[in-house]
């Protein structure tokens, strides 16, 4: 089964988990990069939150992998203003895949809000195999990569049984 882990990360938490999933499943990794990204400084919450709330869909840099060529896609996002990031919204809105096996994960400071729900809404023609959220995985005491690997292996087992 051909697997792609795609994600957006500003602070590194989502990258940390995406990298762990890709290593665990021997999957390809695709980092979503807006043509013009917000700055990772004190104003990121203001500008990022406003973009998330207004459902902005920034242009993304070209991909080095074609998501349509994969059987399973695992998508990760930080939670901004209780939803997915604008880069992930762009990816989900502009991608032309259906009938894929999908896993969704998010990184948050307190709770996932409606990030997973909003992602599900844009993926209605696909099979959502599972979701998970992680609170600040880089700062966590537990080994979050081990936890996320077990989750990802469960997705793979479910996908193979379908």
Residue pairs with C-beta under 8 A, 6 or more apart in sequence:
1 71
1 72
1 156
1 159
1 160
2 28
2 69
2 70
2 71
2 72
3 25
3 26
3 27
3 28
3 70
3 71
3 72
3 73
3 74
3 156
4 27
4 28
4 29
4 30
4 65
4 67
4 70
4 72
4 73
4 74
5 18
5 21
5 22
5 25
5 27
5 28
5 29
5 30
5 73
5 74
5 76
6 18
6 29
6 30
6 31
6 32
6 67
6 73
6 74
6 75
6 76
6 91
7 14
7 15
7 17
7 18
7 30
7 31
7 32
7 75
7 76
7 77
7 88
8 14
8 31
8 32
8 33
8 76
8 77
8 78
8 85
8 87
8 88
8 91
9 15
9 16
9 18
9 31
9 76
9 78
10 37
10 38
10 40
10 44
10 48
10 78
10 85
11 40
11 78
11 138
12 138
13 78
13 107
13 134
13 136
13 137
13 138
14 76
14 77
14 78
14 105
14 106
14 107
15 31
16 137
16 138
16 144
16 145
17 76
17 105
17 107
17 134
17 137
17 144
17 145
17 148
18 29
18 31
18 74
18 76
19 29
20 144
20 145
20 148
20 149
21 27
21 74
21 76
21 105
21 148
21 149
21 152
22 28
22 29
23 145
23 149
24 145
24 148
24 149
24 152
24 153
25 74
25 152
25 153
25 156
27 74
28 65
28 70
30 63
30 64
30 65
30 67
32 60
32 87
32 88
32 90
32 91
33 60
33 61
33 87
34 58
34 59
34 60
34 61
34 86
34 87
34 90
35 58
35 59
35 60
35 61
36 58
36 59
37 58
37 87
38 44
38 47
38 48
38 51
39 47
48 80
48 81
48 85
48 86
49 80
49 81
50 81
51 58
51 80
51 86
52 80
52 81
52 83
52 84
52 85
52 86
52 89
53 81
53 83
55 86
55 89
56 86
56 89
57 86
57 89
57 90
57 93
57 94
58 86
58 87
58 90
59 90
60 87
60 90
60 91
60 94
67 73
67 95
67 97
68 95
68 96
68 97
70 100
71 100
71 101
71 159
72 100
72 101
72 102
72 103
72 129
72 155
72 156
72 159
73 97
73 100
73 101
73 102
73 103
74 102
74 103
74 104
74 105
74 152
74 155
75 88
75 91
75 92
75 102
75 103
75 104
75 105
75 119
76 88
76 104
76 105
76 106
76 107
77 84
77 85
77 87
77 88
77 105
77 106
77 107
77 115
77 119
78 85
78 106
78 107
78 108
79 106
79 107
79 108
79 109
79 111
79 112
79 113
79 115
79 133
80 86
81 113
82 113
82 114
82 115
83 113
83 114
83 115
83 118
84 92
84 106
84 115
84 118
84 119
88 119
89 118
89 122
92 119
92 122
92 123
93 122
97 126
98 125
98 126
99 125
99 126
99 127
100 126
100 127
101 126
101 127
101 129
101 155
101 158
101 159
101 162
102 123
102 126
102 127
102 128
102 129
103 128
103 129
103 130
103 131
103 151
103 152
103 155
104 116
104 119
104 120
104 123
104 128
104 130
104 131
104 132
105 131
105 132
105 133
105 134
105 148
105 151
106 112
106 115
106 116
106 133
106 134
107 133
107 134
107 135
107 136
107 137
108 115
108 133
108 134
108 135
108 136
109 135
109 136
110 135
111 133
112 133
115 133
116 131
116 133
120 128
127 162
129 155
129 158
129 159
130 151
130 154
130 155
130 158
132 148
132 151
134 140
134 144
134 147
134 148
137 144
137 145
137 148
138 144
